[in-house]
Amino acid sequence: MNVKSDVYNSSVAVLQKLNPGISSSQYTIHFLKSLWQSGIVKASLVLFLTVLPAFARPQFSYLNEKWLNGKPSALTNKPLILFIFTRGCGNCHRSHEFFNEQFKKYGEKVQFIGVHSPEFEWEKDLSKLKEYLREQEIEYPVYLDTDFKIWVSLDNHFWPAFIFFDAQGRRKDTIIGETHSGDVNAQKIESRLQSF
């Protein structure tokens, strides 16, 4: 039994009783036209086109100058976790140790990428950023998001943010805030990584 077709057929039958001259195809056209005119379809379409990209794996540039610590060989067929941070963020700074631990533990089966989205102009200094990555012992690839394209495409609003995608590129989870081994965020992140 198909509930959708039963509902549709019932509504056509009611409409035909009210207006005996209308066919089911005319009803369909009338129904779709009224949805469009009411704005429901327009609003849904706008929502779909603006929100959907935030639920898909971001499109990274593969230009070498956009990457530090090398660039990933491929971003397909493997789950992905993004760590969005900026050099001047204290909460980000204190979260690197945990993210590094997870990279060492799960880096074979999950792609780890840091996304440096600088809040201030002084954070864009490339030599200082390279020094910072060395100090933090960051070995995973870091994407330079100085133009905030990744940040915007993900509809992100926070530093730090941990954003998960499954192997098919679908966004699965976002966890925000400073994270340390054993805290609530860490437990959520580890649980998600284990699920991959």
Residue pairs with C-beta under 8 A, 6 or more apart in sequence:
11 27
12 24
12 27
15 22
15 27
16 22
16 24
16 27
22 30
32 41
35 41
36 42
51 155
53 153
54 153
54 154
54 155
54 171
55 170
55 171
56 169
56 170
56 171
57 75
57 80
57 165
57 169
57 170
57 171
58 82
58 150
58 153
58 154
59 153
60 66
60 71
60 75
60 113
60 143
60 150
62 71
64 71
65 144
66 143
66 144
67 141
67 142
67 143
67 144
68 116
68 129
68 130
68 133
68 141
68 142
68 144
69 133
69 138
69 139
69 140
69 141
69 142
70 141
71 141
72 111
72 113
72 141
75 111
76 167
76 169
77 167
78 109
78 110
78 111
78 167
79 109
79 110
79 111
79 164
79 165
79 166
79 167
79 196
80 110
80 111
80 112
80 113
80 164
80 165
80 169
81 102
81 110
81 111
81 112
81 113
81 162
81 163
81 164
81 165
81 189
81 192
81 193
82 113
82 114
82 115
82 150
82 154
82 161
82 162
82 163
82 164
82 165
83 95
83 99
83 112
83 113
83 114
83 115
83 160
83 161
83 162
84 115
84 117
84 145
84 150
84 151
84 154
84 156
84 158
84 159
84 160
84 161
84 162
84 163
85 92
85 95
85 96
85 114
85 115
85 116
85 117
85 159
85 160
86 92
86 116
86 117
86 118
86 119
86 120
86 123
86 159
87 116
87 118
87 123
87 128
87 129
87 132
88 118
88 119
88 120
88 122
88 123
89 119
89 159
89 160
91 159
91 160
91 177
91 178
92 159
92 160
92 178
93 136
94 178
94 180
95 160
95 178
95 179
95 180
96 136
96 138
97 136
97 180
97 181
98 179
98 180
98 181
98 186
98 189
99 112
99 114
99 162
99 179
100 136
100 137
100 138
100 139
101 181
102 112
102 189
102 190
102 193
103 112
103 139
103 140
105 193
106 112
106 193
106 196
107 140
109 196
110 193
110 196
112 140
112 141
113 140
113 141
113 142
113 143
114 138
114 140
114 141
114 142
114 143
115 142
115 143
115 145
115 150
115 151
116 123
116 129
116 142
116 143
116 144
116 145
116 146
117 145
117 146
117 148
117 150
117 151
117 156
117 159
118 124
118 145
118 146
119 159
123 129
124 146
126 144
129 144
133 142
143 150
145 151
154 163
154 171
156 163
156 174
158 176
158 177
160 176
160 177
160 178
160 179
161 174
161 175
161 176
162 174
162 175
162 176
162 179
162 185
162 189
163 171
163 173
163 174
164 171
164 172
164 173
164 174
164 175
164 192
165 171
165 172
166 172
166 196
167 196
172 192
173 188
173 192
175 185
175 188
175 189
175 192
177 185
178 185
179 185
179 186
179 189
180 186
